Amino acid sequence: MHFTIQQALQQLSAADGQPVFKELFRHGSMSVEMYKPVGKDYQQPHRQDEIYVIASGHGQFQNGEVIHPFGPGDWLFVPAGVEHRFLEFSEDFATWVIFYGPDGGENPPATEHFQ
């Protein structure tokens, strides 16, 4: 399977003319979407763990209690059930979203990181 960013953006569904997201691929528990909120990010916590890979744009990302900047190529992880959203993002903001694993997230929660 192969998608370019441009191909993925062209697939976005429109709600009242406002593109938001489109699932592009599913395999087992994993699904891959392109997400491009317009104006404000209204998403709620999800049942699966998720990874965002920023395709374009920049802004701020709230992940639980932590807010940090993001830009193209950045990788963001959100455990299942955690409140999160994109804030103050540029008009060209779009991100790949990868959902995976069981409802409630992987067990135990991700705690390792490499520097």
N, CA, C and O of each residue as an XYZ file, in Angstrom:
460
protein
N       0.861     -1.172      0.000
C       0.000      0.000      0.000
C       0.900      1.225      0.000
O       1.936      1.240      0.664
N       0.505      2.254     -0.746
C       1.303      3.478     -0.833
C       0.380      4.661     -1.036
O      -0.491      4.629     -1.906
N       0.561      5.705     -0.245
C      -0.146      6.973     -0.399
C       0.856      8.094     -0.282
O       1.722      8.058      0.592
N       0.759      9.081     -1.133
C       1.509     10.315     -0.917
C       0.642     11.225     -0.060
O      -0.557     10.988      0.090
N       1.239     12.251      0.492
C       0.464     13.221      1.268
C      -0.602     13.849      0.379
O      -1.749     13.992      0.803
N      -0.247     14.223     -0.833
C      -1.213     14.853     -1.748
C      -2.380     13.925     -2.053
O      -3.528     14.370     -2.060
N      -2.112     12.639     -2.306
C      -3.192     11.689     -2.563
C      -4.105     11.561     -1.346
O      -5.327     11.514     -1.481
N      -3.511     11.505     -0.171
C      -4.308     11.390      1.052
C      -5.178     12.619      1.263
O      -6.353     12.488      1.607
N      -4.625     13.810      1.062
C      -5.407     15.043      1.233
C      -6.566     15.114      0.242
O      -7.629     15.637      0.578
N      -6.381     14.600     -0.961
C      -7.444     14.608     -1.964
C      -8.599     13.684     -1.581
O      -9.704     13.831     -2.103
N      -8.357     12.738     -0.679
C      -9.379     11.776     -0.262
C     -10.233     12.258      0.912
O     -11.196     11.589      1.291
N      -9.894     13.396      1.482
C     -10.594     13.840      2.688
C     -12.093     14.009      2.454
O     -12.533     14.525      1.428
N     -12.857     13.554      3.446
C     -14.302     13.736      3.426
C     -14.620     15.171      3.804
O     -13.858     15.808      4.531
N     -15.726     15.674      3.322
C     -16.129     17.040      3.663
C     -17.446     17.005      4.429
O     -18.400     16.340      4.025
N     -17.479     17.727      5.533
C     -18.697     17.924      6.300
C     -19.015     19.405      6.204
O     -18.288     20.233      6.754
N     -20.092     19.748      5.513
C     -20.427     21.154      5.268
C     -19.266     21.889      4.600
O     -19.002     23.053      4.901
N     -18.579     21.202      3.697
C     -17.482     21.819      2.978
C     -16.185     21.909      3.750
O     -15.213     22.477      3.252
N     -16.143     21.362      4.960
C     -14.953     21.427      5.804
C     -14.275     20.060      5.874
O     -14.784     19.165      6.550
N     -13.140     19.876      5.195
C     -12.437     18.588      5.275
C     -11.975     18.315      6.700
O     -11.500     19.217      7.391
N     -12.116     17.067      7.135
C     -11.688     16.720      8.475
C     -10.774     15.492      8.450
O      -9.587     15.629      8.743
N     -11.276     14.295      8.112
C     -10.442     13.103      8.133
C     -10.968     12.063      7.149
O     -12.114     12.111      6.701
N     -10.084     11.127      6.835
C     -10.454     10.016      5.971
C      -9.597      8.816      6.345
O      -8.369      8.905      6.362
N     -10.243      7.696      6.643
C      -9.503      6.455      6.838
C      -9.034      5.971      5.470
O      -9.831      5.862      4.538
N      -7.744      5.683      5.353
C      -7.145      5.288      4.080
C      -6.725      3.829      4.039
O      -6.599      3.252      2.959
N      -6.506      3.223      5.203
C      -5.998      1.859      5.242
C      -6.355      1.229      6.571
O      -6.328      1.887      7.611
N      -6.695     -0.071      6.528
C      -6.971     -0.826      7.758
C      -6.343     -2.211      7.609
O      -6.449     -2.856      6.566
N      -5.685     -2.648      8.688
C      -5.095     -3.987      8.726
C      -5.116     -4.445     10.179
O      -4.425     -3.868     11.018
N      -5.892     -5.466     10.481
C      -6.027     -5.922     11.866
C      -6.560     -4.804     12.732
O      -7.573     -4.188     12.401
N      -5.880     -4.532     13.852
C      -6.342     -3.471     14.751
C      -5.866     -2.090     14.313
O      -6.281     -1.084     14.888
N      -4.995     -2.029     13.294
C      -4.414     -0.748     12.881
C      -5.244     -0.083     11.796
O      -5.720     -0.739     10.870
N      -5.411      1.226     11.923
C      -6.003      2.006     10.838
C      -5.162      3.266     10.653
O      -4.594      3.801     11.605
N      -5.097      3.729      9.396
C      -4.331      4.919      9.051
C      -5.281      5.927      8.443
O      -6.052      5.600      7.540
N      -5.226      7.159      8.941
C      -6.086      8.240      8.460
C      -5.245      9.454      8.093
O      -4.092      9.578      8.507
N      -5.832     10.332      7.322
C      -5.313     11.685      7.132
C      -6.302     12.582      7.861
O      -7.513     12.430      7.696
N      -5.801     13.513      8.664
C      -6.642     14.400      9.470
C      -6.230     15.837      9.210
O      -5.051     16.183      9.294
N      -7.218     16.674      8.891
C      -6.962     18.091      8.623
C      -8.116     18.912      9.197
O      -9.069     19.236      8.488
N      -8.022     19.247     10.492
C      -9.095     20.061     11.070
C      -9.088     21.466     10.460
O      -8.057     21.950      9.994
N     -10.239     22.096     10.473
C     -10.373     23.452      9.940
C     -10.817     24.364     11.080
O     -11.902     24.197     11.638
N      -9.965     25.330     11.419
C     -10.322     26.314     12.448
C     -10.053     25.861     13.858
O      -9.311     26.525     14.582
N     -10.639     24.736     14.277
C     -10.504     24.248     15.645
C     -10.541     22.728     15.641
O     -11.218     22.115     14.815
N      -9.815     22.133     16.561
C      -9.765     20.678     16.702
C     -10.735     20.268     17.798
O     -10.518     20.573     18.971
N     -11.810     19.572     17.417
C     -12.851     19.191     18.370
C     -12.769     17.733     18.803
O     -13.704     17.231     19.427
N     -11.684     17.042     18.491
C     -11.650     15.610     18.775
C     -11.712     15.302     20.268
O     -11.329     16.112     21.111
N     -12.200     14.120     20.557
C     -12.318     13.601     21.913
C     -11.300     12.473     22.081
O     -10.756     11.985     21.091
N     -11.033     12.048     23.333
C     -10.110     10.928     23.537
C     -10.567      9.697     22.750
O     -11.763      9.480     22.554
N      -9.602      8.903     22.307
C      -9.886      7.716     21.498
C      -9.703      6.444     22.309
O      -9.020      6.442     23.333
N     -10.318      5.362     21.842
C     -10.275      4.080     22.552
C      -8.983      3.315     22.310
O      -8.639      2.422     23.083
N      -8.264      3.656     21.245
C      -7.008      2.981     20.937
C      -5.833      3.938     21.139
O      -6.005      5.156     21.151
N      -4.639      3.369     21.296
C      -3.427      4.181     21.261
C      -3.317      4.776     19.869
O      -3.815      4.202     18.900
N      -2.658      5.939     19.768
C      -2.511      6.541     18.442
C      -1.192      7.271     18.294
O      -0.588      7.729     19.264
N      -0.773      7.361     17.050
C       0.443      8.064     16.675
C       0.071      9.077     15.613
O      -0.658      8.758     14.674
N       0.566     10.291     15.756
C       0.430     11.319     14.725
C       1.802     11.538     14.105
O       2.804     11.608     14.817
N       1.851     11.647     12.787
C       3.058     12.072     12.085
C       2.657     13.308     11.292
O       1.870     13.216     10.349
N       3.191     14.452     11.667
C       2.776     15.720     11.077
C       3.230     15.785      9.625
O       4.422     15.701      9.328
N       2.262     15.937      8.728
C       2.538     16.006      7.291
C       2.895     17.419      6.863
O       3.812     17.623      6.068
N       2.163     18.399      7.397
C       2.413     19.799      7.043
C       1.855     20.709      8.125
O       0.989     20.319      8.908
N       2.374     21.929      8.149
C       1.882     22.933      9.090
C       2.607     22.891     10.431
O       3.532     22.105     10.638
N       2.161     23.753     11.329
C       2.760     23.868     12.652
C       1.711     24.396     13.620
O       0.654     24.870     13.205
N       2.009     24.311     14.906
C       1.106     24.802     15.939
C       1.518     24.277     17.296
O       2.694     24.013     17.545
N       0.536     24.128     18.174
C       0.737     23.610     19.518
C      -0.095     22.339     19.669
O      -1.164     22.217     19.072
N       0.401     21.390     20.470
C      -0.309     20.137     20.702
C      -0.471     19.925     22.190
O       0.506     19.953     22.938
N      -1.715     19.710     22.627
C      -1.998     19.400     24.031
C      -2.160     17.900     24.146
O      -3.024     17.304     23.503
N      -1.318     17.291     24.975
C      -1.349     15.846     25.206
C      -1.481     15.649     26.708
O      -0.489     15.669     27.436
N      -2.714     15.458     27.167
C      -2.959     15.425     28.606
C      -2.715     16.807     29.176
O      -3.343     17.771     28.738
N      -1.822     16.926     30.141
C      -1.508     18.201     30.785
C      -0.386     18.966     30.078
O      -0.122     20.123     30.407
N       0.269     18.331     29.118
C       1.457     18.903     28.482
C       1.092     19.559     27.144
O       0.352     18.980     26.347
N       1.612     20.763     26.902
C       1.437     21.457     25.617
C       2.828     21.726     25.057
O       3.704     22.241     25.751
N       3.014     21.368     23.789
C       4.306     21.617     23.160
C       4.120     21.932     21.686
O       3.088     21.587     21.110
N       5.110     22.587     21.056
C       5.007     22.934     19.644
C       5.191     21.706     18.757
O       5.794     20.713     19.167
N       4.656     21.790     17.519
C       4.870     20.731     16.540
C       5.094     21.345     15.166
O       4.722     22.490     14.911
N       5.704     20.568     14.295
C       5.960     20.987     12.921
C       6.087     19.774     12.026
O       6.001     18.642     12.502
N       6.292     19.991     10.731
C       6.365     18.896      9.760
C       7.406     17.843     10.148
O       8.532     18.162     10.530
N       6.992     16.584     10.037
C       7.871     15.467     10.346
C       7.857     15.039     11.797
O       8.390     13.978     12.121
N       7.261     15.835     12.693
C       7.223     15.464     14.108
C       6.335     14.241     14.316
O       5.391     14.001     13.563
N       6.656     13.487     15.340
C       5.971     12.259     15.719
C       5.406     12.457     17.109
O       6.128     12.859     18.022
N       4.098     12.172     17.284
C       3.427     12.375     18.574
C       2.699     11.094     18.965
O       2.020     10.494     18.132
N       2.830     10.669     20.212
C       2.131      9.486     20.714
C       1.103      9.910     21.745
O       1.383     10.744     22.606
N      -0.109      9.323     21.654
C      -1.166      9.580     22.630
C      -1.726      8.241     23.092
O      -2.263      7.490     22.278
N      -1.613      7.923     24.392
C      -2.212      6.687     24.891
C      -3.736      6.744     24.807
O      -4.331      7.820     24.863
N      -4.344      5.602     24.675
C      -5.812      5.507     24.631
C      -6.418      6.230     25.826
O      -5.910      6.135     26.944
N      -7.507      6.954     25.582
C      -8.256      7.601     26.645
C      -7.739      8.943     27.113
O      -8.368      9.573     27.964
N      -6.614      9.404     26.589
C      -6.028     10.668     27.043
C      -6.607     11.843     26.248
O      -6.670     11.797     25.019
N      -7.021     12.881     26.948
C      -7.512     14.115     26.325
C      -6.371     14.753     25.551
O      -5.272     14.921     26.080
N      -6.628     15.106     24.306
C      -5.591     15.726     23.477
C      -6.230     16.515     22.357
O      -7.368     16.253     21.966
N      -5.479     17.499     21.837
C      -5.964     18.274     20.683
C      -4.855     19.159     20.148
O      -3.881     19.473     20.831
N      -5.048     19.550     18.892
C      -4.138     20.490     18.250
C      -4.666     21.889     18.497
O      -5.863     22.142     18.357
N      -3.770     22.805     18.865
C      -4.134     24.180     19.201
C      -3.360     25.141     18.302
O      -2.236     24.849     17.892
N      -3.954     26.264     18.004
C      -3.268     27.350     17.293
C      -2.469     26.841     16.097
O      -1.300     27.191     15.931
N      -3.105     26.009     15.260
C      -2.396     25.419     14.128
C      -2.566     26.255     12.864
O      -3.553     26.975     12.709
N      -1.599     26.151     11.970
C      -1.618     26.896     10.708
C      -2.662     26.313      9.756
O      -3.087     25.169      9.911
N      -3.065     27.107      8.779
C      -4.095     26.680      7.826
C      -3.676     25.472      7.013
O      -4.526     24.696      6.576
N      -2.377     25.299      6.802
C      -1.896     24.170      6.005
C      -1.654     22.913      6.849
O      -1.099     21.936      6.345
N      -2.062     22.922      8.129
C      -1.837     21.781      9.001
C      -2.596     20.546      8.520
O      -3.789     20.608      8.226
N      -1.879     19.425      8.448
C      -2.460     18.108      8.165
C      -1.552     17.068      8.812
O      -0.342     17.269      8.908
N      -2.135     15.963      9.253
C      -1.343     14.930      9.915
C      -1.844     13.538      9.568
O      -3.044     13.312      9.405
N      -0.903     12.613      9.457
C      -1.244     11.201      9.408
C      -1.638     10.794     10.824
O      -1.054     11.279     11.793
N      -2.620      9.911     10.952
C      -3.025      9.374     12.249
C      -3.000      7.853     12.130
O      -3.569      7.283     11.200
N      -2.339      7.211     13.075
C      -2.268      5.749     13.088
C      -2.854      5.275     14.411
O      -2.287      5.529     15.474
N      -3.991      4.586     14.342
C      -4.612      3.969     15.515
C      -4.209      2.497     15.517
O      -4.125      1.870     14.461
N      -3.957      1.946     16.714
C      -3.590      0.537     16.767
C      -3.877     -0.039     18.150
O      -4.056      0.693     19.122
N      -3.915     -1.355     18.212
C      -4.040     -2.065     19.474
C      -5.472     -2.228     19.933
O      -6.412     -1.828     19.247
N      -5.624     -2.824     21.110
C      -6.962     -3.102     21.644
C      -7.627     -1.857     22.222
O      -6.966     -0.860     22.513
N      -8.953     -1.936     22.383
C      -9.666     -0.874     23.097
C      -9.026     -0.730     24.477
O      -8.758     -1.726     25.149
N      -8.786      0.503     24.893
C      -8.148      0.763     26.173
C      -6.639      0.879     26.078
O      -5.982      1.248     27.051
N      -6.084      0.566     24.913
C      -4.650      0.720     24.693
C      -3.844     -0.509     25.051
O      -4.356     -1.477     25.615
N      -2.576     -0.445     24.711
C      -1.638     -1.527     25.022
C      -1.448     -1.589     26.528
O      -1.609     -0.585     27.221
N      -1.109     -2.755     27.028
C      -0.864     -2.920     28.442
C       0.510     -3.521     28.608
O       0.747     -4.578     28.022
N       1.424     -2.959     29.337
C       1.310     -1.729     30.105
C       1.453     -0.496     29.216
O       1.878     -0.607     28.066
N       1.098      0.682     29.742
C       1.251      1.917     28.969
C       2.703      2.140     28.557
O       3.627      1.697     29.239
N       2.890      2.826     27.446
C       4.239      3.136     26.953
C       4.974      4.014     27.959
O       4.466      5.062     28.358
N       6.157      3.593     28.367
C       6.947      4.394     29.303
C       8.378      4.551     28.841
O       9.119      5.352     29.411
N       8.793      3.810     27.825
C      10.177      3.870     27.358
C      10.319      4.903     26.257
O       9.411      5.096     25.448
N      11.455      5.560     26.234
C      11.797      6.430     25.124
C      13.311      6.421     24.981
O      14.054      6.181     25.932
N      13.725      6.685     23.777
C      15.147      6.651     23.476
C      15.605      8.046     23.125
O      14.865      8.807     22.502
N      16.807      8.388     23.513
C      17.331      9.726     23.223
C      18.567      9.629     22.381
O      19.157     10.650     22.030
